[in-house]
Amino acid sequence: MLSNRITGVLSLLLFFVFIGTGCDGDQPEQDVQYVIPQQPELATGYTEKPGWATSEFAVAAANPLATDAGYQILQAGGSAVDAAIAVQMVLTLVEPQSSGIGGGAFLITFDDGNTRAYNGRETAPSGAGPDLFLDETGEPLPYRESVRSGLSVGVPGTIAMLAEAHQQHGRLDWEELFTPAITLAEEGFNISPRLFGLLEADETLREDSIAAELYYDENGDPHPVGYNLQNPALAEILRNVASEGTPAFYNETVAESMVEQIRSHERPGTMTVEDVLRYPDRNFEVDAMCNEWKAYRLCGMPPPSSGHIAVMQMLGILEVIENREPFEAFRDSLPTAEWMHLYLEAAKLAFADRALYIGDAEFVEAPAGDWQSLLNTNYLTERSELIGETSMGEAEPGDPSESTTMFGIQPEQPEMGTSHISIVDRFGQAVSMTTTIENGFGSRIMSDGGTGLPGGFHLNNELTDFSRAPYDEQGRPMANRVEADKQPRSSMTPTLIFDADTGDFVASVGSPGGAAIIHYTAKAIIGMLDWNLNAQDAINLPNFANFNGPSVLEQDRWPESLISTLEELGHEISTRDQTSGIQAIQKTEDGFFGGADPRREGVVMGN
């Protein structure tokens, strides 16, 4: 482990020797002169990272090439939203397992003193209904079969949402923002160890003819680490979108290509060309949810995201308990067993509410008619009183409306994938954006966008974020059941943090990780704001999670004494790898300090 960490640090240092960290005080250019950076091989596994101090701007993303693209846009005078677009397009190419133009995203921005939120979540096709994932006997299909099928593909939203955000917050021309991704797709990039490992491990991606030709050799083996991978189809698609805007993606040619791939699958989906063509007609801007916690104001996404509500419930419950009876939360660079007990119990309460109430706000009425009712101080105080000195086992949902709900409780089901981007520009604009195709490589279906060229983009499996069982055993409907044109519930938790008194920007943070996104993001927030850690040290903290059942702690990162104490309190504990991908940028007296998760390939760059 130690040798891996040393190798990782040396690799990162070598990377920055080649591309430069941009800390030379250069003045911004007025156009994008993109240069492909050198690509030394980075280490795999847990790789120690130093954290990065900058003075003017910073960008944090999950892959060095994506971070560099955002950096070059910022250096050219672009805004944080401009940089986020460039980062996303490069991630489509170099981190195809996690996000891309075939998926969806949430973006929150702070611009000119205002916090604004944009929802680019995928939607269910018009032909989808509650029985979408039921077999001929009326039972839910196995998760794996549901994911790797045409049934799971939602109408992609990333490009349409980003176009709206750019119209409101962009500084550079839309076309310039695609230059890095187009250049890399045409000239190629080196396959990283992480991408190689995921391609090698995936059992079904090879069955897609486009993916087989793009990623694998004639023997079905993935191209090796360092192989120069070109994607001509993606380059052509992005070139068209760059010059023509969203109509170049949401048109009959691209739509027919996607629909053909989806409907010709052995387990076909219901998407139509018309479903794709009308997606840009949606309203992408939504009201951010902002709530105070201690000396801070945290802003996140409303439903269909469950992330902000769950994080704020956990933080709020812990604050109530701390105010009632102070306790030691952090000692010897780790959370204490007492704090862990309280956090895991608070998580059970939050996830119990999440399972009952959260769904697309266009289809699901909030309890008491207001999602903020789940964050009301009196309600959280009432919920906190359910936490005792020993584990409660599983929590029951609460009722802030004091009325009987019509919904059933959705069982916990797998969620995976995703990537996070945090950016602050030299003009004071900040972005927190979490983006996804859900599972690794999504539905394992690719589209060439009708170009007829090798390569293309991955189609999401976002519809498996719906409850596959539409009703509970009593026949009550799930809030998050499949319905036509509905957006599935999400765990994505892009977060912007401000000083509650002054309104000044404090931090941008978020993570991939399925339902564990909620815990990874909460950990980073608590580490930075409550335990006074810098962004990198907060990210480095060992991971932990509870989804209203057994608790999961990151393998080989926790002392046995703490695990034993929690077990003595009645907690069921398991340990396993928890590959978060947290990115965070925080404001400092001298500028900014950024952190990237040592569990993935991400880095931070800036001036």
C-alpha positions in Angstrom: 0.0 0.0 0.0 2.8 2.4 1.0 4.7 1.8 -2.3 1.5 2.4 -4.3 1.0 5.8 -2.5 4.6 6.9 -3.1 4.3 5.9 -6.8 1.1 7.8 -7.0 2.6 11.0 -5.6 5.5 10.7 -8.0 3.2 10.2 -10.9 1.1 13.2 -10.0 4.3 15.4 -9.6 5.5 14.2 -13.0 2.1 15.0 -14.5 2.3 18.6 -13.3 5.9 18.9 -14.4 4.7 18.1 -18.0 1.5 20.2 -18.1 2.3 22.9 -15.6 0.0 24.0 -12.8 -0.6 27.3 -14.4 0.8 29.2 -11.3 2.9 31.6 -13.4 0.4 34.5 -13.2 -0.3 34.5 -17.0 -3.0 36.9 -18.0 -6.1 35.3 -19.6 -6.3 34.9 -23.3 -9.5 35.7 -25.2 -9.7 32.6 -27.3 -9.0 28.9 -26.7 -5.7 27.6 -28.0 -6.0 24.1 -26.8 -2.8 22.0 -26.3 -2.9 18.3 -25.5 -0.9 17.8 -22.3 1.6 15.0 -21.8 0.0 11.9 -20.3 2.4 10.0 -18.0 1.0 6.8 -16.6 -0.8 7.4 -13.2 -0.9 4.9 -10.4 -3.9 2.8 -9.5 -5.4 2.2 -6.1 -5.3 4.6 -3.2 -2.9 7.3 -4.3 -1.9 10.1 -1.8 -2.5 13.6 -3.2 -1.1 16.8 -1.9 -4.0 19.2 -2.2 -3.6 22.2 -4.4 -3.4 25.9 -3.4 -4.4 28.5 -6.1 -4.8 32.2 -6.1 -7.2 33.1 -8.9 -9.3 30.1 -9.9 -9.4 26.3 -9.6 -11.0 23.3 -11.3 -11.3 19.8 -9.8 -12.4 16.8 -11.9 -12.1 13.1 -12.0 -9.5 12.8 -14.7 -6.3 14.9 -15.4 -7.2 15.5 -19.0 -10.6 16.7 -18.1 -9.2 18.9 -15.4 -6.7 20.3 -17.8 -9.4 21.1 -20.3 -11.3 23.1 -17.7 -8.0 24.8 -16.7 -7.3 25.9 -20.3 -10.8 27.3 -20.7 -10.5 29.3 -17.4 -7.1 30.5 -18.5 -8.6 31.7 -21.7 -11.1 33.9 -19.8 -13.9 31.4 -19.6 -16.4 31.2 -16.7 -16.8 28.3 -14.3 -19.8 27.1 -16.4 -17.8 27.3 -19.6 -15.1 25.2 -17.9 -17.7 22.7 -16.7 -18.9 22.2 -20.2 -15.4 21.5 -21.5 -14.7 19.2 -18.6 -17.9 17.2 -19.2 -17.2 16.7 -22.9 -13.7 15.4 -22.2 -15.0 13.1 -19.5 -17.4 11.6 -22.1 -14.3 10.5 -23.9 -11.7 9.6 -21.2 -14.0 8.5 -18.3 -16.8 6.9 -20.4 -17.7 4.5 -17.6 -19.0 7.3 -15.4 -20.7 10.1 -17.3 -21.2 11.6 -20.8 -23.5 13.1 -23.3 -25.6 9.9 -23.2 -26.5 10.7 -19.5 -27.7 13.4 -17.2 -26.5 15.9 -14.7 -27.3 18.4 -11.9 -25.5 21.7 -11.8 -25.5 24.5 -9.2 -23.8 27.8 -9.8 -23.2 30.9 -7.8 -23.0 33.9 -10.1 -23.3 37.6 -9.4 -24.5 36.9 -5.9 -27.2 34.5 -6.9 -27.4 30.7 -6.5 -29.1 29.0 -9.4 -29.7 25.3 -10.1 -30.1 23.3 -13.3 -31.7 19.9 -13.7 -30.6 17.8 -16.7 -31.8 14.5 -15.3 -32.8 11.9 -17.8 -36.5 11.2 -18.3 -38.5 8.0 -18.8 -39.8 7.5 -22.4 -43.5 8.2 -23.1 -44.1 4.5 -23.4 -42.7 3.5 -20.0 -45.0 2.6 -17.2 -44.9 1.1 -13.7 -44.5 -2.5 -15.1 -41.3 -1.5 -17.0 -39.0 -3.8 -15.0 -41.5 -6.6 -14.2 -41.2 -10.1 -15.7 -44.0 -12.2 -17.1 -44.9 -13.3 -13.6 -45.2 -9.7 -12.3 -41.9 -9.9 -10.3 -39.1 -7.4 -10.7 -36.4 -8.4 -13.1 -33.0 -9.0 -11.5 -31.0 -5.8 -11.3 -28.3 -7.0 -13.6 -30.8 -7.9 -16.4 -32.6 -4.6 -15.9 -29.4 -2.5 -16.2 -27.9 -4.3 -19.3 -30.9 -3.7 -21.5 -32.8 -1.2 -23.6 -35.4 -1.0 -20.8 -33.0 1.0 -18.6 -32.1 3.9 -21.0 -33.6 7.3 -20.2 -33.7 10.2 -22.6 -30.3 12.0 -22.2 -30.3 15.5 -20.7 -26.7 16.6 -20.2 -26.2 18.6 -23.4 -29.6 20.4 -23.2 -29.1 21.4 -19.6 -25.5 22.6 -20.2 -26.7 24.7 -23.2 -29.2 26.5 -20.9 -26.6 27.0 -18.2 -24.2 28.4 -20.8 -26.8 30.8 -22.1 -27.2 32.2 -18.6 -23.6 32.1 -17.3 -21.2 31.6 -20.2 -18.5 34.0 -21.3 -16.8 32.2 -24.2 -18.5 31.1 -27.3 -20.2 27.7 -27.0 -18.2 26.3 -30.0 -14.8 27.0 -28.3 -15.7 24.8 -25.3 -15.7 21.7 -27.4 -12.2 22.1 -28.7 -10.4 20.0 -26.1 -12.8 17.1 -26.4 -12.9 17.2 -30.2 -9.1 17.4 -30.4 -8.6 14.4 -28.0 -11.2 12.3 -29.7 -9.6 12.9 -33.1 -5.9 12.6 -32.1 -6.5 10.1 -29.3 -5.7 9.8 -25.6 -3.8 7.2 -23.6 -6.0 4.6 -21.9 -5.5 4.9 -18.1 -5.0 2.1 -15.7 -8.4 2.7 -14.2 -10.2 2.6 -17.5 -8.2 -0.5 -18.6 -9.2 -2.3 -15.4 -12.8 -1.5 -15.8 -12.9 -2.6 -19.4 -11.2 -5.8 -18.6 -13.5 -6.6 -15.7 -16.8 -5.8 -17.5 -18.3 -9.1 -18.8 -20.9 -7.7 -21.2 -19.6 -4.5 -22.7 -17.9 -6.6 -25.4 -21.3 -7.8 -26.6 -22.1 -4.3 -28.0 -20.6 -4.1 -31.4 -19.6 -0.5 -31.2 -17.9 -1.0 -27.8 -16.2 -4.1 -29.0 -14.6 -2.4 -32.0 -13.6 0.7 -29.9 -12.2 -0.7 -26.7 -11.1 -4.3 -27.5 -8.8 -6.2 -29.9 -9.8 -9.1 -32.2 -9.4 -11.5 -29.3 -11.8 -9.6 -27.0 -9.0 -8.2 -24.8 -9.1 -4.5 -23.9 -6.5 -2.3 -25.5 -3.6 -2.0 -23.0 -2.7 0.9 -20.7 -1.2 3.7 -22.7 -2.9 2.7 -25.9 -3.8 5.7 -28.0 -7.6 5.5 -28.2 -9.4 7.6 -30.9 -13.1 8.1 -31.1 -14.0 9.5 -34.6 -17.8 9.2 -34.1 -17.7 11.2 -30.9 -15.5 13.8 -32.5 -18.0 14.2 -35.3 -21.0 14.4 -32.9 -19.2 17.0 -30.7 -18.2 19.0 -33.8 -21.8 19.2 -34.9 -23.0 20.2 -31.4 -20.3 22.8 -31.1 -21.3 24.5 -34.4 -25.0 24.0 -34.3 -25.9 23.8 -30.6 -28.4 21.4 -29.1 -30.4 20.8 -32.3 -27.3 18.8 -33.5 -27.9 16.3 -30.8 -31.6 16.3 -30.3 -32.4 15.7 -34.0 -33.7 12.8 -36.0 -30.3 11.4 -37.1 -28.9 11.1 -33.6 -32.3 10.1 -32.1 -32.8 7.4 -34.7 -29.4 6.0 -33.9 -30.1 5.8 -30.2 -33.6 4.4 -30.6 -32.3 1.7 -33.1 -29.7 0.6 -30.5 -32.3 0.6 -27.7 -35.1 -1.2 -29.6 -32.9 -3.8 -31.3 -31.5 -5.0 -27.9 -32.5 -8.5 -26.9 -34.4 -6.9 -24.1 -35.6 -3.8 -25.9 -36.7 -0.5 -24.5 -39.6 1.8 -25.4 -37.8 5.0 -26.3 -39.0 6.8 -29.5 -37.4 9.5 -31.7 -40.1 11.9 -30.5 -39.1 11.3 -26.9 -35.6 12.5 -27.8 -36.7 15.5 -29.9 -38.9 17.0 -27.3 -36.5 16.8 -24.4 -35.0 20.3 -25.0 -38.5 21.8 -24.4 -38.1 21.1 -20.6 -37.5 23.8 -18.1 -34.0 23.2 -16.8 -33.7 25.9 -14.2 -35.2 24.9 -10.8 -35.1 26.5 -7.4 -32.1 25.4 -5.4 -32.7 24.1 -1.9 -30.7 26.2 0.6 -30.6 25.5 4.4 -28.6 26.9 7.3 -26.4 24.6 9.4 -24.3 26.2 12.2 -22.5 29.2 10.7 -23.1 28.1 7.1 -25.7 28.0 4.3 -25.7 24.9 2.2 -27.3 24.9 -1.2 -28.2 21.7 -3.2 -30.7 20.2 -5.6 -34.4 19.6 -4.9 -36.1 16.3 -5.8 -35.7 14.2 -7.9 -32.4 14.5 -6.0 -32.6 12.9 -2.6 -29.1 14.1 -1.7 -29.5 17.6 -0.3 -32.5 16.6 1.9 -30.7 13.5 3.3 -27.5 15.3 4.0 -29.3 18.2 5.7 -31.4 15.8 7.7 -28.3 14.0 9.0 -26.4 17.3 9.8 -29.5 18.8 11.4 -30.1 15.8 13.6 -26.5 15.7 14.7 -26.7 19.4 15.5 -29.8 19.0 17.6 -28.1 16.2 19.6 -24.8 18.2 20.0 -26.8 21.3 21.3 -28.6 19.1 23.7 -25.6 17.3 25.1 -22.1 18.2 23.7 -19.8 15.3 22.9 -16.3 14.7 21.4 -16.7 14.1 17.6 -13.1 14.0 16.3 -9.9 12.7 17.9 -6.6 11.5 16.6 -7.5 12.4 13.0 -10.6 10.2 13.1 -14.3 10.4 14.0 -14.9 9.0 17.5 -16.9 5.9 18.1 -19.6 8.1 19.8 -19.9 10.4 16.8 -20.0 7.4 14.4 -22.8 5.8 16.4 -24.9 9.0 16.3 -24.1 9.6 12.6 -25.1 6.1 11.5 -28.3 6.3 13.5 -29.1 9.7 11.9 -28.4 8.2 8.5 -31.0 5.4 9.1 -33.6 8.1 9.9 -32.7 10.1 6.8 -32.7 7.0 4.5 -36.1 5.8 5.9 -37.6 9.2 4.9 -35.9 9.0 1.5 -37.3 5.6 0.8 -40.9 6.8 1.5 -41.1 10.3 0.2 -38.6 11.3 -2.5 -39.5 11.2 -6.1 -39.8 13.6 -9.1 -41.4 16.7 -7.7 -43.5 17.0 -11.0 -45.2 13.7 -10.0 -44.9 13.4 -6.3 -46.4 15.8 -3.7 -44.0 16.8 -0.9 -45.1 15.9 2.7 -47.0 18.8 4.1 -46.8 20.3 0.6 -43.2 21.5 1.0 -39.9 19.5 0.8 -38.6 21.8 3.5 -40.9 20.1 6.0 -38.4 17.3 6.1 -35.8 19.8 7.3 -38.0 21.6 9.8 -36.2 22.0 13.2 -39.1 20.7 15.2 -39.3 17.6 12.9 -35.6 17.0 13.2 -35.7 17.4 16.9 -38.5 14.8 17.1 -36.5 12.4 14.9 -33.3 12.9 17.0 -35.2 11.7 20.1 -35.4 8.2 18.5 -31.6 7.8 18.7 -30.6 6.0 21.9 -27.4 4.7 23.3 -27.5 1.5 21.2 -28.4 0.8 17.5 -32.1 1.0 16.6 -31.6 -1.6 13.9 -33.8 -0.2 11.1 -35.6 3.1 11.3 -39.2 3.8 10.3 -40.0 6.9 8.3 -41.3 9.9 10.1 -44.3 12.1 9.2 -43.8 15.9 9.1 -47.3 16.4 7.9 -49.0 14.4 10.7 -51.1 12.6 8.1 -51.1 9.1 6.6 -49.0 8.8 3.5 -50.3 6.9 0.5 -46.9 5.7 -0.6 -45.1 2.4 0.0 -41.5 2.2 1.3 -39.1 1.5 -1.5 -36.5 -1.2 -0.7 -32.9 -0.2 -1.0 -31.5 -1.2 -4.5 -28.1 -0.7 -6.1 -27.0 2.6 -7.5 -23.5 3.2 -9.0 -21.4 5.3 -11.3 -21.2 9.1 -11.7 -18.5 11.8 -11.7 -18.2 15.2 -9.9 -16.8 18.5 -11.0 -16.1 21.6 -8.8 -14.9 24.9 -10.3 -14.4 28.5 -9.2 -13.4 31.1 -11.8 -11.5 34.4 -11.5 -14.8 36.3 -11.7 -16.3 34.9 -8.6 -18.6 32.3 -10.3 -18.6 28.9 -8.7 -20.0 25.5 -10.0 -20.8 22.2 -8.4 -21.9 19.6 -10.9 -22.5 15.9 -10.6 -23.0 14.0 -13.8 -23.8 10.4 -14.6 -24.7 7.5 -16.9 -25.5 5.5 -13.7 -23.8 2.1 -13.8 -20.3 1.6 -15.1 -20.6 2.0 -18.9 -24.3 2.6 -18.4 -26.6 0.2 -20.1 -23.7 -1.3 -22.1 -25.3 0.1 -25.2 -23.4 2.6 -27.4 -24.6 4.8 -30.2 -22.5 6.3 -33.0 -25.0 9.2 -33.4 -25.8 8.1 -36.9 -22.3 9.1 -38.1 -21.4 5.6 -39.3 -17.9 6.2 -37.9 -16.1 4.0 -35.3 -16.8 4.8 -31.7 -19.6 7.0 -30.2 -21.1 7.5 -26.7 -22.5 5.3 -24.0 -26.3 5.3 -23.2 -27.3 5.5 -19.6 -29.2 3.0 -17.5 -30.7 5.7 -15.4 -34.2 4.2 -15.3 -33.0 1.5 -12.9 -32.8 4.4 -10.4 -36.6 4.1 -10.3 -38.1 1.5 -8.0 -38.3 -1.7 -10.1 -41.2 -2.8 -7.9 -44.0 -0.2 -8.5 -46.1 -1.2 -5.4 -45.4 -2.6 -2.0 -47.0 -5.7 -0.5 -50.1 -3.7 0.6 -50.6 -2.4 -3.0 -49.4 1.1 -2.1 -47.5 2.9 -5.0 -43.9 3.8 -4.6 -43.2 7.5 -4.9 -40.3 6.6 -7.1 -42.1 4.2 -9.4 -41.7 4.4 -13.2 -44.1 6.7 -15.0 -43.9 8.2 -18.5 -41.8 11.4 -18.8 -40.8 11.1 -15.1 -37.3 11.6 -13.8 -35.9 8.8 -11.5 -34.8 9.6 -8.0 -31.2 10.5 -7.7 -28.5 10.5 -5.0 -26.4 13.1 -6.7 -25.5 15.8 -4.2 -23.7 18.8 -5.8 -23.3 21.3 -3.1 -22.3 25.0 -2.7 -21.5 26.3 0.7 -21.7 29.9 1.9 -21.1 31.9 5.1 -24.6 32.2 6.6 -24.0 35.8 7.8 -22.1 37.4 4.8 -23.3 35.2 2.0 -19.6 34.8 0.9 -18.6 31.6 -1.0 -17.0 29.0 1.2 -16.8 25.7 -0.8 -17.9 23.6 -3.7 -18.1 19.8 -3.1 -19.6 16.6 -4.4 -18.9 13.0 -5.2 -19.8 10.0 -7.3 -20.8 6.7 -5.6 -24.5 5.8 -6.0 -26.5 6.1 -2.8 -23.2 6.5 -0.9 -22.7 9.9 -2.6 -24.8 11.2 0.2 -22.4 10.0 2.8 -19.2 10.9 0.9 -20.4 14.4 0.5 -21.6 14.7 4.1 -18.2 13.4 5.2 -16.3 16.1 3.2 -18.7 18.9 4.5 -18.3 17.9 8.1 -14.5 17.5 7.8 -14.1 20.9 6.2 -16.6 22.9 8.3 -16.9 21.1 11.6 -13.5 19.6 12.1 -11.5 22.4 10.4 -9.7 20.2 7.9 -8.6 21.4 4.5 -10.4 20.0 1.5 -7.8 17.3 0.8 -7.6 16.0 4.4 -11.4 16.0 4.6 -11.6 13.9 1.4 -8.9 11.6 2.7 -10.9 10.6 5.8 -12.0 7.0 5.7 -15.4 6.4 4.2 -18.5 5.2 6.1 -22.2 4.7 5.2 -25.5 3.4 6.3 -28.6 3.0 4.1 -31.0 2.1 7.0 -29.6 -1.4 7.7 -26.1 -2.7 8.3 -23.3 -0.1 8.3 -20.4 -0.2 5.9 -16.9 1.1 6.8 -14.0 1.5 4.3 -11.8 -1.6 4.4 -8.4 -1.3 6.1 -9.0 2.3 7.1 -10.6 1.9 10.6 -9.1 0.7 13.9 -10.5 -2.6 15.2 -11.2 -0.9 18.5 -13.7 1.5 16.9 -15.4 -1.3 15.0 -15.6 -3.4 18.1 -17.2 -0.5 20.1 -19.8 0.0 17.4 -20.6 -3.7 17.4 -21.0 -3.7 21.1 -23.6 -0.9 20.6 -25.5 -3.2 18.4 -24.3 -2.1 15.0 -23.9 -4.7 12.2 -20.7 -3.7 10.6 -19.1 -4.8 7.3 -16.0 -3.5 5.7 -15.3 -3.2 2.0 -13.7 -0.9 -0.6 -15.7 2.4 -0.9 -14.4 4.1 -4.0 -15.6 7.6 -3.6 -14.5 10.3 -6.0 -14.9 13.5 -4.0 -13.8 16.8 -5.5 -13.8 19.9 -3.4 -12.6 23.5 -3.6 -12.7 25.8 -0.6 -12.1 29.5 -0.2 -8.9 30.5 1.7 -7.4 33.9 2.7 -5.0 33.6 -0.2 -7.4 32.3 -2.8 -8.5 28.7 -3.0 -7.5 25.2 -1.9 -8.7 22.2 -3.8 -8.7 18.5 -3.0 -9.2 15.4 -5.2 -10.0 11.9 -4.0 -7.0 9.6 -3.6 -9.2 6.7 -4.5 -9.6 7.8 -8.2 -7.6 9.6 -10.9 -8.8 13.2 -10.2 -6.6 16.3 -9.8 -7.0 20.0 -9.2 -5.5 22.8 -11.4 -5.6 26.5 -11.2 -3.7 29.8 -11.1 
